[in-house]
Amino acid sequence: MVSPQTLSEADRRILAVWAADCAERVLPLFEADVPDDGRPRDAIERARAFGSGELSAAGEIRRRFLAFRAAGTAATPAGAAAARAAAQAAAVAHMGAHALGAAAYAAKAAALADAGLSAVGAELQWQVAGLSPQTRSALRLLPPVGEDKAGPLGPGLLATGELGANIRAIQSAVSTGD
């Protein structure tokens, strides 16, 4: 059985572009820590290329862990969260729910860099404001965070703490049309 978090390839391509946009906003936080490590930037570029149909899902599924490994080289928590945002964006080729992971980690990176909740709110507001009607529709297909066990939105890391709160805020805004 396919998880409702996977989504169709067409929906994953739409979400990959938005996830790349979210991750790219905080990429400088990682690059300030590790300027010679191009793995997160490459992950964002691959997410965009997948989104535009230039790359296949199968190829990206095999490569999605590269940026996650880069997070371990970051000198700051904000840099590590930025690398994880890029990794989540690349993983959208595998499962659409990773788009919310990219957005959640980007908001976390912004908060860690700015040391305040106002940065989270501003980042989440920017993310939701940038949703196209197609992206909003694709996000509405995902189950609420913490409810479906078969994927990244299950009762695990993305469903708890700051990441879970960020995803809940996005899902709430998407469901109400804010």
N, C-alpha and C positions, 0 to 999 in steps of 0.2 A: 504494500500500500504506500502511495506517495504521501508525504507530509503536506499539510496545507501551508506550511512555511516555505515550501519549494517555489511555488508559483510556476506559471508557464514561462518558457524561454523568452517570449515577447515581453512579459511583465518584468522579468529579471533584467532584460536589457534596458528597459525604461528606468528601473530603480538603480541600476549600476551608475548611470550618469549622475543622478542626484547624490548617491553615496560618494562618488568621486568629488563632487562639488563640496560636500560637507568635509571630507577628509583633507582636501586641498587647502581649505581655509586655515587649518591648524598645522599643516606640514612644516612651516617655518620653525615651529617649536622643536621638532625633531632635528631639522637640518641645522639649527643653531647648536644642538648638542653634538651631532655627528655629521659634520658637513660633507664628508667623503663617502657616506653610505647612501647609495641611491635606491635601495630596495623599496622604501615606502613611496618615493616618487614614481618608481617603475610600476608599483602596484596600482597607483592612481591612474597612470597612463593606460595600463592594461584594462582597468575597469572601464575607462572611457572607450577604449577600442572594442571591448566586448559590447558595450552599450550601443556602439555604432554598427555592430555586425562584422567588424574586422577580425575578431577572434572567436574561436569556438568555445563553448562551455566546457567541453572535455579537456582542452588544453589548459584552461584557466583553473579548473578544479585541481589539476596536478600541481599548479604553481602557487596556490593561494596561501601557503604557509610561509613564503619567503619574507614578507614584511612583518609577520608575527615574530620571527626570529630577530629582526632588527630592533624590536622594542627592548630587547635585553641589552642592547648596546647604548641606549639613551642614558644621558647623565642626570636627567631630571624626570620626575613623574609626569610632567606635562609632555615632555618629549616622547616618553614611552606610550602615553595615551594617544598621542598623534600618530605614532607608528601603528598602533592597534586600530585606529580609525582607518588608515590606509589599507591594512590587512583585511578588515571587515569589508571595505569597498571591493577589494579584489575577490572576496569570497561570495559576492552576490551572484557570480556566474554559477556557483554551486547551489545556492539557496537564497531566495529573495529576502528572507528575514534578516540576512546579514546587513541589508541597507540600514535597518534601524540600529544595528550594532555600530555601524560606521558613524551615524549621526550621534548616538549616545556617547561614544568615545571622543568624538570631536568636541562635544559640549563639555565633557569632563576635562579634556586638555585645555580648553579655554578657561575653565574655572580654576584649574591648577596653576595656569600661567598668571591669572589675574587675581588669584586668591580671594575669590568672592562669588557669591551666588548670583550677583547681578550679571556676571559674565555668562553663566549658564543660561539665564533667562534671555539675554541678548542673542546668544548663539542659537538657542532653540527657536526664538522668534524669527531669526534670519532663515533658518532651515525650513520652517513651515511656510514663510512668505515666498520662498523660492520654489514651492511645489507647483508643477504644472498640473492641469486637470488629469492627465494620464498618470502622472506619478501619484497623485492623491488617490485615484481609483485603484491603482496597484497596491498601495499601502493599506487601503481598506480591506483588501482580500486576506490580509494576514490576521491570524488569531491574536487576541490580546496577550500581551507578554505574561508569561508564567502559567498559561492555561494548557498549551499543547506540548506534550513531552517530546515530540519527534522533531527536534530542531533547536536552533540557538535561542529561540524565545521561550523555551521550556523553563522549568524551575531550576535554573542554574545561574551562572554568573550574570548574564544579561538581564535576568529578572529581579536581581537584588540590588540593594544599595543605590548609589547615585546613578548607575547605568539603568537600572530598572525604573527609577523615577524619571529619568530623561526620556526613556521609551514610552512610558505611560503618558507623559506630557505630550509627546508627538502624536501618539495614537488618539488621545483625547481631542487634540486640535484637528486632526484629520477627520475624526468621526463627527465632530460638530461643525466642521467647515470653517473654523477660525483661521 
